[in-house]
Amino acid sequence: MDFGFSLLAFLLVLTPIVFIHELGHYWAARRSGVVVEVFSVGFGPEIFGFTDRHQTRWKFSSIPLGGYVKMAGDTNAASAPDENAMSIKGSFQAASLKARAFIVAMGPIANFILGVALIAAVYMSYGKVTVPSLVGEVQQGSAAEKAGLEVGDRVISANGYTIDDFNQLRTYIFENPGQPVEMVVERDGGLINRTVVPDVVEDKCMMVSYGRLGVRSMGGEIKSLGLTAAVSAAAVDSFDMAITMLRGIGRLASGNANQGEIGGPIKIAEISGRVASQGF
């Protein structure tokens, strides 16, 4: 993958995410009576900008990696407090604990709202792919066959996690190579329990090992959603992704994470470039 293309894709992903994140901080600060002196997209020397009627300097800076909001009482872009910050009118440090918590929280909350909005837009324009958690095929010699899963089974839950969609099942199995997974399965109108141990698949290219169940779905459908249904579905899917991320953090904390799961900006750029190469 061309490094320049990956870098461009990374910036196209990073810049709007950071902008919305900082906009969340800005909005909460203004609502809380905290003065915002600078809103910068990027770091370093200013390229161009303007000052609004609230005396906030909005600017684009020369290093396009992230951005920041500088509030009254901050000495730099990293929000290091001035030694007299508590006495400065409109400073972040002089605000109440409730206001400061609100300002800090609105950054990630704004990003979550952005995620819901983007997914909802896809569901309204392209459509939402719905694949029921029905087993359409069981591969011979697979973990599913050994556990007694059959064609027509509907997976209801895995280790207590509700499974509403085949992709949820795929994700959970992917995360648990070689680990027993207690499943509740609906068959012929009744519920049965099955213990599955997903096969371990080693991917040396991605530096991960992942689980494989050995089943295929019965297929699904793509359905465009209206505004209300799209936002509702996007919120649910965003929450599910957040839970998946928390499980990943849990693997990091327990030392069970794959090498390929750990990465920084270079990893993000690599994945951004790979996805961008598939088209808009």
N, C-alpha and C positions, 0 to 999 in steps of 0.2 A: 504494500500500500504506500503511495507517495506521501512523504512526510508533510509536504506543504498542504496537500488536500486534507489530510487528517487534522492538521492544525487549524485550517479554516473551518472544518466541520465542528471542531472543539469550540472555537470561538463563537460560532453561530448557535451552539447549544448553551454555552456558558453565559454569554452576555445577556440575553433576555431573562435567564433564570436569576442572575445576580440583580438585574435591574428591578424585577418584580419583588425579589427578596428585600432589597433596600427600600423600595417604594412602600413595602409593608411597614418597615421601621419608620420611614418618613411620615406616613399617614398617622400612625399611632402617636408619634411624637407631637405632631401638630394638634391632634385631638387632645393631648394631655398638657398642652401649654408649654412644651419644650421647644426652644428655638433651634431650628436646623440651619446651620451656617453654610454647609456645602453638601451638595448631592453630586457625586462624581461617578461617571461611567469610566472605569479604568483607573490606573494609578499614574503617578509621575506628573511632569509638567502639563499644564493645560494647553490643549490645541485650540478650542473655542468654547464659548459658553455665554450665559446671560444671567443677570440677577433679577429675580422676580420681586413683586411688591411686598413680599414678606422678608425680603433681604436674604433669601437663600440663593447661593450661587450654584446654578446648574451647569455642569461642564463635562466635556469629553476630554479625557487625558491620553497621554501618549502611549502608555503601556496597557493594551486592551485585555487585561487579565482580571476580571472581576470588577469591583468598584466599592464605594463606601459612602456612608452618611456621616458627616461630622457635625455634632451638636454643640451647643454652647457649653463650655466647660471642658471640652476635649482639646488636647494639645496637638494631636496628629490624627492621621487616617486610621490608626489602630485604636482610637478612642481612649488613649491614655489620659486620665483626668488631670486637670490643672490642680495645683496644690491648694488653690483658693476656690475650687469648683463649687463647693457647698454654698458659698456666698454670692455666686454669680446668678443673677436673675435669669430664669428660663433655662438653666443648665439641666442636663440629665441627672447629675448627682443630687441636685436639690429637689428633684421630683419625689413624690411619695413612692413607697415600695410597690404599691398597687400599679402606679403609673409606669414605673420602670419595668415591672414584670410584663405589663401589657405591651410596651414598646419592644422589648426583647422577643416576646412570643410572636408578634405579628410578622416577623421575617419569615420563619418557617411556615406559619399559617398561610401567608400570601403565596408561597411556593406550592402548598398543598392545593389551594384554590386554583392556581394556574394549571396544575396537573389535571384536576377535575375538568376545568374548562377545555383544555386541549383534547382530552379523551372524549368529552361530550361532543365536541365539534366533529371528531372522527365518526362517532356513532350516528350523528345526524346526517353527515354527508356521505361517507362510504358505507356505514352500517356496522352493527355489532355482530361479531361471529359468535354464535351460540352452538356449543357442542355438548349435548347431554352426556352425563357420566355413565353411559351404557357401553358394555363390552360387546364389540362387534366381531372380534376375532381373538382367539387365544393361541399364541405361537407354541409350537411343540417344544417341550423341554424347558420352557420358560419358568420364571418364578411364579407367574400367575397360574400356570398349569399345575405346578407342584403344590400350590396352595388350594387348588380345587375351584378356581374361578371358572365360570362357564359363560358361553355366548348368551347374551340377554340379561346378564346380571347388571344391576344398577348399583354403583358404589355410593353409599350414603355418607360415610365418614371414614377418616383415616387417623388413628391415634387421637380420636376425640375432635378433630377438625372437620367441620361440615364440608362436604363435597357437593357442590351444585353444578359443576361444569367439568368436562373432561380435562381442560387445561389446568384446573386446580389439582386434579389427581396427578397429572403429569409433573407438575411443579413439586408436589410433596414427595412423590417417588424419587424424582431427580435428586432431592436433598438428602435422601436416606439410603445410600448404597450399603448393602449388607446388613442393614439394621431391621429388626422385626417391626412390622407395621400392622397394627390391629385394625382390621377393616370391618365395618358393618355393611352388609350387602343385601339388597332387596332381590329376592328370587321367588317367582310364582306367587306374589302377593304377601310373602312373609319375609322376615328379617333373619339373617344368619350371620355368624361371626367367622371370619377367616383371618389367619395370621400369614402375612406375606413377607418374605425376605427378598427385597429387590436384588437382582444380579448387579454386580459391580462392574462398571465399564470405565476403563482408563482412557482418557483423552490427553495424550502427551502434548498435542499442539496447544490446547487451552490450559494445560497443567491442572486438570481437575479429574476427579473420579466421581461418577454419578450413578444413580440407581436406574435400573430398567425393569419394568414389570413384565413386558412381553405381551401387551394387548394392543389392539387397535379399536378406535371408536366406531360407532355406527354412522358417523357423519353428522353434519349439522347444517345450519343455514345462516345466511347473512341477512339481517333485517335492519333497515333504516329506522331510527327512533325519532319521535318528536322531542321537543325541548325538555319537557318535564321528565319523560322517561329516560332520555339521554343523560341528563344531569344526575338523576337518581342512580342509574347503572354505573356511571363514571365514578360517583362517590363511593359506591360499594366496591368497585374494582380497585380504586385508589387505596381504600382501606385494606383490602386483601394484599395489595402489593406492599403496603407499609408493614403488615404482619410478617410477610415473607422476608422483608429486610431485617426486622427484629429477630427473626429466627437465625438469619445470617450473622447478626451481631452476637447472638448467643453462641454460635459455633466458634466465632473468633474468641470470645471470652473463655470458652471451655477448651480451646486449643484443637478443635476438630475441623477447622476450616481448611479448604483446599488452598494450595498455593495460588491457583488461578483466580480465587475469589478476592485476593488482596491486591490492591493497586491504588495508585494516586492519579495525578493529572495525566501522566503519560498513558496510563491504562484507559482513562476516559477518552483521551484523544484517539487512541487506537480503535475503541469501540464506536466512537462517533463517526470516524472515517469509514469504518466497515458498514455501518448502517446507512450513511449518506450515499455510499456507492450503489445502494439498491434503488435509489430514486427518491424524489421528494416525498 
